[in-house]
Structure formats: structure tokens, C-alpha cells
Amino acid sequence: MSKNYALCHLESDYNNGAHEVVLRRLIETNDERTKSYGDDCFSEHARQLIREACAAPEAQIWFLAGGTQTNATIIDCALQPYEGVLCAETAHINVHEAGAVEFTGHKVIALPAHEGKLVAGDLQAWLAAYFADETAEHMVRPGMVYITFPTELGTLYTADELRSLHEVCCEYNLLLYVDGARLAYGLAASKDVTLPLLAELADIFYIGGTKCGALCGEAVVFPHGNAPSHMLSRIKRHGSLLAKSRVVGVQFEALFQPVGGTSLYATIGQHAVSLAMQLRHLFVDQLGYKPFIDSPTNQQFYIIPNRDLDSLRNHIGFEVWCPVDDAHTACRFVTSWATTKQEISALEILEQAPVS
């Protein structure tokens, strides 16, 4: 059956199945018998491939099912019971995870966001004030800084910004945790952030699979061999341990197996970002819509006149983000590994018949 391109689905980067290479690898390995709970040959090979990609030979890696599960589990495992986690006010754990981190008993402490990013100066000022307070022992103690790469608004930290956050974390003995749900797209769009740099600066990060070509799954990386003791038991206690962890391991094996010197994970990111830039050209240069924020990644945000929303929905699936004023709405359009050139090209009809 041929695909219908009448509607371009840009609601999210997880409204699809899995990349065909990943599916093929799952089918190829389906009949093989292995050990469970991540102690299988596919998962171990995937770990080795990730260690090599991160230039982190001592890295400890676990495979979990999804992003919210990963954040709640890893934050709880890494923090003391009386500690909280600092983040930007727009952070996923603060806005879009239904209080999952707080449910584990850890307060999420939100600081101002600057285009979705946490700024080292704000972090430094907050921590200085906290530790200068004589009643600090009666408050939730900060134990971790959480950031996402890319951010919720599709923006990116530069290498220097990450180093500045890392320095503040070192000064106050805080863990730096990077949520990489869309890491493939962030790395593809960044000019100076790489997996080895993340492995150098972060205490913990995860490599997103669910939004980057896998059916499901995230790879949690403790790059310095610094995971808490008995992680398997901790993960199981949270209900996060997959008996068939190999299902995620096989997928990451496919995503990180180098082909011609490049991994599928990198290729996926480049593909989605390239199409996002084509979409930007159409929306900004040809249709005249203004960006809501300047995102270089696969998440694109544009200010749409309210009168155009219904007619635009006839051609594109997208997400309403927030009102801008009485007459305009910010909307999100997301490309992914599954977006095709044909889908973006099909939107050229909007140029001939503007939605306004």
C-alpha cells in the first residue's frame, strides 16, 4: 500500500514505529535464546558500541524503556532521600512528567529558563544564597542539576555553556544529569557538542531511542563508572527492569553499529534536522510566519495567526504550544527519522494557496 502524503504528520517524533534497520535486526535475532535482564550478548555489544562512541571505556550502561521512567528512576537512585534536583522552569521533569520525580520523594527546584536553558550564573547565585542561609539544614538540599539536550524548546547548549554548568556543579559537589531523549537531533544540529564531550562533563546522561528510531528504549550512561551500587536491584525496585532487556539492547546495537564510519543514530539525527531546516524555509521565507523561538533542531516553533489554524490542520498534523496574544498561537512542528522529503515537499501546496 502506498503512503498517503496528503497529511504531513509533524505532531511529535514518537508518532511512528521504528527504523527499518532496527526492525530488521529485531527480526534477525528473534529466535535466538539469551539470558535476561540485560545480561545478553546483544546488550553487551550495544554497550561496547556506546562506550566507543562516547570515548568512555569505563562507562556503565543500563537500558530502560522510556524517558519519564528513566528520569524518575535514575534521579531517585542517584540522590539521597533528602535531596532535590535543580532545573530550568521549562524542564521536562518540571512540566511534562506528571510529578514523577516528586512521586519518588525528591523536590524539583525550578530556576529561570532562558530560551529553555539553565544559565550557570543563575545556578551559581541560587546555590550561593542557599548555602549562605543559616536555615539551610531545614530545606531540601540540592543534589543534582538536570538539563536536557536539546531543550524543551529545541534550543542547544554550547560546549562553553555546558562547561560552565559543569564547573558550578563541581564547586558545589552536585551531579550533572543530561536528559538526551532527543540527543540524536541535538548532536546533529550542534556545532561543538559531541558524545565524548557529554561523557566528559556529565555525571549521568541518557541516549534517547524512543524518539530517535527505536520502538522504545533509552540507554542510561554513567560515563565515569560512577553508578550507585546495586543498580540492577535499584532499577528493579522501581519497576523499571525489563526482563527482555535484550529488546532494547538489540535496537541500540543497530543504532550504534558503524556503517562506513557513521552510525545510524547519527544519520537519523542529520536527516531530521535537514528536513526541519527545509520546513523553516517554507514557513519563514515563503509563507512569512515568524519563529516563536530560534530552534536549530528537529523541533520547530512558529507563530500562527489563529485564523489559519483550522486550514493549516488540513495539511499538517502539529501541536498547539501556547497562546502568543489574542490573535496568534505558537505551534510546534517536529520532524524525525521517519519524516520524508516527499512529506515536506507536499507542503509546497501551501505556497500556492497560502493558509492566511
Disulfide bonds with the S-S distance in Angstrom:
none
